[in-house]
Amino acid sequence: MKLTSIQAALLLQKLPCIGDITAKKLVDHFGSAQAVFNEKKINLLNIKGIGAFHLQGFDQFERYLPAVIEEEKIFKKRANNFAAVSFSRLSQSIRVLF
């Protein structure tokens, strides 16, 4: 399954036994949350501090996808709203200057 970068990051945070430190360690090692999900388990286990305990949720990550997809929609909506408000404020500031 192809995940967007936002979905992969949100999904990694939702997996049981993966805390912030472990998620950061995985992303730092492989470059992105997407790359972590594309990697074979044996390669994940080769990272110092990552054990079978941490990877328990990887086999069932599909059950977290509906929530992740909804969170992505909310994230994008908030980002779009922020961009619209920021642009509106910028255009108002420009009018004041000129």
Secondary structure by P-SEA (a helix, b strand, c coil): ccccaaaaaaaaaacccccaaaaaaaaaacccaaaaaaccaaaaaacccccccccccccccccaaaaaaaaaaaaaaaaaaaaaaaaaaaaaaaaaac
